[in-house]
């Protein structure tokens, strides 16, 4: 039996990994025979091309020019797999556009799942004295499917038609997002950061991503920036503003149902957090200081400070009469960043517009009320479009709105709604062979209605 055959047999038996090895060749030319032909490489040998390390020149670090491998070409490239990016990818793919989504973590949902912000606020609004659902289409389908697998609770009566603002289980939500993305046929790259854009004139033609595989390129006809922080439109030079906001960290408390809450209340503990589908668990938010989420020193410091404060708080709870069974189940893998960059778009939506329920002929969705107690607010397509840079649409918390409206725009329901609108618009632009700013909004609205969205 040859070595190759042995490895194949061991792998088939599940024993291959401990015996496998790799020979990393820096350059395929190292394996060239005297006659110029390439030698046959050993099993598991990997060819790696020439490297282009940064150099120190005159006290400055210089990154030499280097070619990048194009690993994928697509119609619609969605950057970010949070609620907005998820909805955009599903919408575009279902509309028939070849779609790819890039996410820096290993799951969909962003701060909803990885940040453990489990409450889906603003699913409804009030019109003519009646509560109506505004988060429809892809976002509503997702929460309904999570509910069917037992991953959701409502604080309202479950059997009532009047239920709103659900709380979801993060793992059930991740699972269902994977399912819907796979069903739609979108290509996915997890564990990849977008570090630059690819420009052609004044238009974006793709993105540069970085991962364990190094730097690579993805080409696209339209990009949806659902990064949350406007990473793509900022790299492309689109006009935008930067905002500071509270950066917190969510944690989960275990054994809630075993604690004696009456004793703890008598000892001065007012709350142990919000309910989850699992009765033994509560999730607890932490607002944190308002600062710059684009500063890695700040992020590092806050991550450590928040984690220490959370651990010490839970230890204090465990020493409180009635709180002995409690334990720290989990701190969120993602810091709770609320806002950073905001696009300066073709149309800036204002808080005043939202509270007046101002109508827009180019509406791609309707935002809801946090307590379902005021009118819905139409969201204009122009709020997703940069003023000058082409082939980009923004979605989620970074679209064009004023400072006061951030508190509504950054919520999960609004992100699902704007993501759905951006994905549909991207698909229509690709099919029409035009720039997103030149798209027939009527066609976008027709597609959104076909996909179940609510436009007012």
URUR-V90881 format. One record per pair of residues at least 24 apart in sequence whose C-alpha atoms are under 10 Angstrom apart, sorted by the first residue. I is the first residue (numbers start at 1). J is the second residue. Records with the same first field share a line. If there is no record, write none. Layout:
I=J + J
This chain:
3=42 + 43
4=42 + 43 + 44
7=43
20=44
21=45
22=46
23=47
24=48
25=49
26=50 + 51
27=51
67=215 + 216 + 217
68=208 + 209 + 214 + 215 + 216 + 217 + 218
69=208 + 214 + 215 + 216 + 217 + 218
70=206 + 207 + 208 + 215 + 216 + 217 + 218 + 219
71=216 + 217 + 218 + 219
72=100 + 187 + 206 + 216 + 217 + 218 + 219 + 220
73=98 + 99 + 100 + 206 + 217 + 218 + 219 + 220 + 221
74=98 + 99 + 100 + 101 + 186 + 187 + 206 + 218 + 219 + 220 + 221 + 222 + 223
75=99 + 100 + 219 + 220 + 221 + 222 + 223 + 426 + 427 + 429 + 430 + 431
76=100 + 101 + 186 + 206 + 219 + 220 + 221 + 222 + 223 + 224 + 391 + 392 + 423 + 426 + 427 + 429 + 430
77=101 + 102 + 186 + 187 + 188 + 205 + 206 + 207 + 218 + 219 + 220 + 221 + 222 + 223 + 224 + 225 + 392 + 423 + 426
78=102 + 103 + 186 + 188 + 220 + 222 + 223 + 224 + 225 + 226 + 227 + 392 + 393 + 394 + 395 + 419 + 422 + 423 + 426
79=103 + 104 + 189 + 192 + 193 + 194 + 207 + 209 + 223 + 224 + 225 + 226 + 227 + 228 + 230 + 231 + 232 + 394 + 395
80=104 + 105 + 108 + 109 + 110 + 190 + 192 + 193 + 194 + 224 + 225 + 226 + 227 + 228 + 229 + 231 + 395 + 396
81=105 + 106 + 107 + 108 + 109 + 110 + 177 + 188 + 189 + 190 + 226 + 227 + 228
82=107 + 108 + 109 + 110 + 111 + 112 + 113 + 114 + 177 + 226 + 227 + 228 + 396 + 412 + 415 + 416 + 419
83=108 + 109 + 110 + 111 + 112 + 113 + 139 + 177 + 226 + 228 + 395 + 396 + 411 + 412 + 413 + 414 + 415 + 416 + 417 + 418 + 419 + 420
84=109 + 110 + 139 + 224 + 225 + 226 + 227 + 228 + 394 + 395 + 396 + 397 + 412 + 413 + 414 + 415 + 416 + 417 + 418 + 419 + 420 + 421 + 422 + 423
85=109 + 110 + 224 + 225 + 226 + 227 + 228 + 394 + 395 + 396 + 415 + 416 + 418 + 419 + 420 + 422 + 423
86=110 + 138 + 139 + 177 + 178 + 180 + 181 + 226 + 415 + 416 + 419 + 420 + 423
87=137 + 138 + 139 + 142 + 177 + 180 + 181 + 226 + 395 + 415 + 416 + 417 + 418 + 419 + 420 + 421 + 422 + 423 + 424
88=138 + 224 + 225 + 226 + 395 + 396 + 415 + 416 + 417 + 418 + 419 + 420 + 421 + 422 + 423 + 424 + 425 + 426 + 427
89=180 + 181 + 184 + 185 + 186 + 187 + 188 + 224 + 419 + 420 + 422 + 423 + 424 + 426 + 427
90=138 + 177 + 180 + 181 + 182 + 183 + 184 + 185 + 186 + 419 + 420 + 423 + 424
91=137 + 138 + 181 + 184 + 186 + 419 + 420 + 421 + 422 + 423 + 424 + 425 + 426 + 427 + 447 + 448 + 451
92=184 + 186 + 420 + 421 + 422 + 423 + 424 + 425 + 426 + 427 + 428 + 430
93=181 + 182 + 183 + 184 + 185 + 186 + 187 + 423 + 424 + 427
94=181 + 183 + 184 + 185 + 186 + 423 + 424 + 427 + 451
95=184 + 423 + 424 + 425 + 426 + 427 + 428 + 431 + 447 + 448 + 450 + 451
96=184 + 185 + 427 + 428 + 430 + 431
97=185 + 186 + 423 + 424 + 426 + 427 + 428 + 429 + 430 + 431
98=185 + 186 + 187 + 220 + 221 + 427 + 430
99=184 + 185 + 186 + 187 + 188 + 220 + 222 + 223 + 423 + 426 + 427
100=185 + 186 + 187 + 188 + 189 + 218 + 220 + 223
101=181 + 186 + 187 + 188 + 189 + 190 + 223 + 224 + 226
102=187 + 188 + 189 + 190 + 191 + 192 + 193 + 194 + 207 + 209 + 218 + 226 + 227
103=188 + 189 + 190 + 191 + 192 + 193 + 194 + 209 + 226 + 227
104=189 + 190 + 191 + 192 + 193 + 194 + 209 + 210 + 211 + 227
105=189 + 190 + 191 + 192 + 193 + 333 + 334
106=174 + 189 + 190 + 191 + 192
107=171 + 173 + 174 + 175 + 177 + 178 + 190 + 191
108=173 + 174 + 175 + 176 + 177 + 178 + 181 + 190
109=170 + 171 + 173 + 174 + 177 + 178 + 412
110=174 + 227 + 228 + 333 + 334 + 336 + 412
111=170 + 228 + 250 + 332 + 333 + 334 + 335 + 336 + 337 + 338 + 411 + 412
112=168 + 169 + 170 + 173 + 174 + 334 + 336 + 411 + 412
113=168 + 169 + 170 + 171 + 172 + 173 + 174 + 332 + 333 + 334
114=170 + 171 + 174 + 250 + 331 + 332 + 333 + 334 + 335 + 336
115=170 + 248 + 249 + 250 + 251 + 285 + 331 + 332 + 333 + 334 + 335 + 336 + 337
116=168 + 169 + 170 + 249 + 250 + 251 + 252 + 283 + 284 + 285 + 330 + 331 + 332 + 333 + 334 + 335 + 336
117=167 + 168 + 170 + 249 + 250 + 251 + 283 + 284 + 285 + 332 + 336 + 411 + 412
118=152 + 166 + 167 + 168 + 169 + 170 + 173 + 250 + 274 + 275 + 276 + 283 + 284 + 285 + 412
119=152 + 153 + 154 + 165 + 166 + 167 + 168 + 169 + 274 + 275 + 276 + 283 + 411 + 412 + 413
120=164 + 165 + 166 + 167 + 168 + 370 + 411 + 412 + 413 + 414
121=164 + 165 + 166 + 167 + 368 + 369 + 370 + 371 + 372 + 408 + 411 + 412 + 413 + 414
122=164 + 165 + 166 + 367 + 368 + 369 + 370 + 371 + 372 + 373 + 376 + 408 + 409 + 411 + 412 + 413 + 414
123=163 + 164 + 165 + 166 + 366 + 367 + 368 + 369 + 370 + 371 + 372 + 376 + 411 + 412 + 413 + 414 + 416 + 417
124=162 + 163 + 164 + 165 + 366 + 367 + 368 + 369 + 370 + 371 + 372 + 373 + 374 + 375 + 376 + 413
125=164 + 366 + 367 + 368 + 369 + 370 + 371 + 372 + 373 + 374 + 375 + 376 + 377
126=368 + 369 + 371 + 372 + 373 + 374 + 375 + 376
127=357 + 372 + 373 + 374 + 375 + 376
128=374 + 375
129=373 + 374 + 375
130=162 + 372 + 373 + 374 + 375
131=162 + 163 + 164 + 369 + 372 + 373 + 374 + 375
132=162 + 164 + 368 + 372 + 375 + 376
133=162 + 163 + 164 + 366 + 367 + 368 + 372 + 376 + 454
134=365 + 366 + 367 + 368 + 369 + 372 + 376 + 377 + 378 + 413 + 414 + 417 + 453 + 454 + 455 + 456
135=164 + 365 + 366 + 367 + 368 + 413 + 414 + 415 + 416 + 417 + 452 + 453 + 454 + 455
136=365 + 366 + 413 + 416 + 417 + 420 + 449 + 451 + 452 + 453 + 454 + 455
137=416 + 417 + 420 + 448 + 449 + 450 + 451 + 452 + 453 + 454
138=180 + 416 + 417 + 419 + 420 + 448 + 451 + 452 + 453
139=412 + 413 + 414 + 415 + 416 + 417 + 419 + 420 + 452 + 453
140=413 + 416 + 417 + 452 + 453
141=180 + 452
142=173 + 176 + 177 + 179 + 180 + 416
143=167 + 168 + 173 + 176 + 177
145=172 + 173 + 176 + 177 + 180
146=170 + 171 + 172 + 173 + 174 + 175 + 176 + 177
147=172 + 173 + 277
149=173 + 176
150=277 + 278
151=176 + 276 + 277 + 278
152=276 + 277 + 278
153=275 + 276 + 277 + 278
154=275 + 276 + 277
155=275
164=370 + 371 + 372
165=369 + 370 + 371 + 372 + 413
166=276 + 277
167=274 + 275 + 276 + 277
168=275 + 276 + 277 + 278
169=276 + 277 + 278
170=276 + 277
192=216
193=227
194=227 + 231 + 232 + 235
195=231 + 232 + 235
196=231 + 232 + 233 + 234 + 235 + 236
197=223 + 231 + 232 + 233 + 234 + 235 + 236 + 237
198=235 + 236
199=235 + 236 + 389 + 390
200=390
201=389 + 390
202=236 + 237 + 238 + 388 + 389 + 390 + 391
203=236 + 388 + 389 + 390 + 391 + 392 + 435
204=232 + 233 + 235 + 236 + 389 + 390 + 391 + 392
205=390 + 391 + 392
206=232 + 391 + 392
207=232 + 235 + 236
220=391 + 430
221=391 + 392 + 426 + 427 + 429 + 430 + 433 + 434 + 435 + 436
222=390 + 391 + 392 + 393 + 423 + 425 + 426 + 427 + 429 + 430 + 434 + 435 + 436
223=390 + 391 + 392 + 393 + 394 + 422 + 423 + 426 + 436
224=384 + 391 + 392 + 393 + 394 + 395 + 419 + 422 + 423 + 425 + 426
225=384 + 392 + 393 + 394 + 395 + 396 + 398 + 399 + 419 + 422
226=393 + 394 + 395 + 396 + 397 + 398 + 399 + 415 + 418 + 419 + 422
227=394 + 395 + 396 + 397 + 398
228=337 + 338 + 339 + 340 + 341 + 342 + 394 + 395 + 396 + 397 + 398 + 399 + 410 + 415
229=293 + 294 + 337 + 338 + 339 + 340 + 341 + 342 + 343 + 396 + 397 + 398 + 399
230=339 + 340 + 341 + 342 + 343 + 394 + 395 + 396 + 397 + 398 + 399
231=340 + 341 + 398
232=392 + 393 + 394
233=341 + 342 + 343 + 385 + 386 + 389 + 390 + 392 + 393 + 394 + 398
234=341 + 342 + 343
236=389 + 390 + 392
237=386 + 388 + 389
238=343 + 344 + 345 + 385 + 386 + 387 + 388 + 389 + 390 + 392
239=342 + 343 + 344 + 345 + 386 + 387 + 388 + 389
240=341 + 342 + 343 + 344 + 345 + 386 + 387 + 398 + 399 + 400
241=340 + 341 + 342 + 343 + 344 + 398 + 400
242=292 + 293 + 294 + 339 + 340 + 341 + 342 + 343 + 398
243=290 + 291 + 292 + 293 + 338 + 339 + 340 + 341 + 342 + 403 + 406
244=289 + 290 + 291 + 292 + 293 + 294 + 337 + 338 + 339 + 340 + 341
245=287 + 288 + 289 + 290 + 291 + 292 + 293 + 337 + 338 + 339 + 340 + 406
246=286 + 287 + 288 + 289 + 290 + 291 + 292 + 293 + 336 + 337 + 338 + 339
247=286 + 287 + 288 + 289 + 290 + 291 + 292 + 293 + 298 + 299 + 302 + 303 + 306 + 335 + 336 + 337 + 338 + 339
248=285 + 286 + 287 + 288 + 289 + 290 + 302 + 303 + 306 + 307 + 334 + 335 + 336 + 337 + 338
249=284 + 285 + 286 + 287 + 288 + 302 + 303 + 305 + 306 + 307 + 310 + 331 + 332 + 333 + 334 + 335 + 336 + 337
250=283 + 284 + 285 + 286 + 287 + 306 + 307 + 310 + 330 + 331 + 332 + 333 + 334 + 335 + 336
251=282 + 283 + 284 + 285 + 286 + 306 + 307 + 310 + 311 + 328 + 329 + 330 + 331 + 332 + 333
252=276 + 281 + 282 + 283 + 284 + 285 + 310 + 327 + 328 + 329 + 330 + 331 + 332
253=280 + 281 + 282 + 283 + 284 + 314 + 326 + 327 + 328 + 329 + 330 + 331
254=278 + 279 + 280 + 281 + 282 + 283 + 325 + 326 + 327 + 328 + 329 + 330
255=279 + 280 + 281 + 282 + 323 + 324 + 325 + 326 + 327 + 328 + 329
256=280 + 281 + 282 + 323 + 325 + 326 + 327
257=281 + 282 + 325 + 326
258=322 + 323 + 324 + 325 + 326
259=318 + 321 + 322 + 323 + 324 + 325 + 326
260=321 + 322 + 323 + 324 + 325 + 326
261=321 + 322 + 323
262=321 + 322
263=320 + 321 + 322 + 323
264=317 + 320 + 321 + 322 + 323 + 324
265=320 + 321 + 322
266=321 + 322
267=320 + 321 + 322
268=320
269=317 + 320 + 323
272=317
280=326
281=326 + 327 + 328 + 329
282=329
283=329 + 330 + 331 + 332
284=310 + 331
285=336
286=310 + 336
287=336 + 337 + 338
288=336 + 337
290=337 + 338 + 339
291=337 + 339 + 340
292=337 + 339 + 340
293=335 + 336 + 337 + 338 + 339 + 340 + 341
294=337 + 340 + 341
299=335 + 337
300=335
302=335
303=333 + 334 + 335 + 336
306=331 + 335
307=331 + 332
337=410
338=397 + 398 + 406 + 407 + 410 + 411
339=397 + 398 + 403 + 406 + 407 + 409 + 410
340=397 + 398
341=397 + 398 + 399 + 400
342=394 + 397 + 398 + 399 + 400 + 401 + 402 + 403 + 406
343=383 + 384 + 385 + 386 + 387 + 393 + 394 + 395 + 397 + 398 + 399 + 400 + 401 + 402
344=383 + 384 + 385 + 386 + 387 + 388 + 398 + 399 + 400 + 401 + 402
345=381 + 382 + 383 + 384 + 385 + 386 + 387 + 388 + 393 + 394 + 399 + 400 + 401
346=380 + 381 + 382 + 383 + 384 + 385 + 386 + 387 + 388 + 400 + 437
347=379 + 380 + 381 + 382 + 383 + 384 + 385 + 386 + 387 + 399 + 400 + 401
348=379 + 380 + 382 + 383 + 384 + 385 + 399 + 400 + 401 + 402
349=377 + 378 + 379 + 380 + 382 + 383 + 399 + 400 + 401 + 402 + 403 + 405 + 409
350=400 + 401 + 402 + 403 + 404 + 405 + 406
351=377 + 401 + 402 + 403 + 404 + 405 + 406 + 407 + 408 + 409
352=377 + 402 + 404 + 405
353=377 + 378 + 379 + 405
354=378 + 379 + 405 + 408
355=405
357=456
359=455 + 456
360=455 + 456
361=441 + 442 + 445
362=440 + 441 + 442 + 444 + 445 + 455
363=421 + 441 + 442 + 444 + 445 + 454 + 455 + 456
364=417 + 418 + 419 + 420 + 421 + 422 + 424 + 425 + 441 + 442 + 444 + 445 + 446 + 448 + 449 + 453 + 454 + 455 + 456
365=414 + 416 + 417 + 418 + 419 + 420 + 421 + 445 + 448 + 449 + 453 + 454 + 455 + 456
366=414 + 417 + 418 + 453 + 454 + 455 + 456
367=408 + 409 + 411 + 413 + 414 + 415 + 416 + 417 + 418 + 454 + 455 + 456
368=408 + 409 + 411 + 413 + 414 + 417
369=408 + 413 + 414
370=407 + 408 + 411 + 413
376=456
377=455 + 456
378=454 + 455 + 456
379=409 + 414 + 417 + 418 + 421 + 455
380=418 + 421
381=418 + 421 + 422 + 425 + 436 + 437 + 441 + 444 + 445
382=437
383=418
384=418 + 419 + 421 + 422 + 425 + 436 + 437
385=422 + 436 + 437
386=436 + 437
387=437
388=437
389=437
390=435 + 436 + 437 + 438
391=426 + 429 + 430 + 434 + 435 + 436 + 437
392=422 + 426 + 435 + 436 + 437
393=419 + 421 + 422 + 423 + 425 + 426 + 436 + 437
394=418 + 419 + 421 + 422 + 423
395=419 + 420 + 421 + 422 + 423
396=420 + 422
417=453 + 454
420=448 + 451 + 453
421=445 + 447 + 448 + 453
422=448
423=448
424=448 + 451
